[in-house]
Amino acid sequence: MTGPQMERTLIIIKPDAVQRNLLGEIVHRFERKGLKIEGLKMTRLDDQILDEHYAHHKDKTFFESLKKSMKSSPVIVAVLSGINAVQACRVIVGPTYGVEAGAGSIRGDFSMSIQANLVHASDSKKTADEEIKRFFKSEELFEYIRIDFEHVYGEEDRSP
Ligand code: CMP
């Protein structure tokens, strides 16, 4: 990663998105926005990683149901980078409840549910750093220059 405010964030494309054949659509949206894919893999989540990932929800009534849904099929985990990538991805994904999410966001366009909301996106830079370590080994992440960098960002964005 180079330059100020360059961030990495973690995305999980959840089992409901896998089952509904939305993988390509979802990856495409992040790619088109200008986010760089630095890591991407299919994996199956188990109780150990979900207990850690959703520790802040462990006392919620939906915790067991959430874990069951996250284990119901493989997921895609991805690391995306860009200037202010955490915020950019949260906007693309939309608010938790699909019905309340604005049209144009992934959840707004494809989700009718609060649990089956298709994608998880890190909620802060600090959380993103923790989540990336949780799901990726350093050798699974790739740094490279995307040839459209100078067109995705203006000169001011690149050197504030
Ligand atoms: P996510 O962004 O992965 O973070 C926590 C997840 O818990 C959330 O998306 C939803 O999938 C799920 N979730 C949040 N609130 C509820 C709820 N009230 N009932 C069921 N699942 C929920």
Boltz pocket constraint, residues with backbone or C-beta under 6 A from the ligand:
constraints:
  - pocket:
      binder: B
      contacts: [[A, 57], [A, 62], [A, 66], [A, 96], [A, 114], [A, 115], [A, 116], [A, 117], [A, 119], [A, 120], [A, 121]]
      max_distance: 6.0
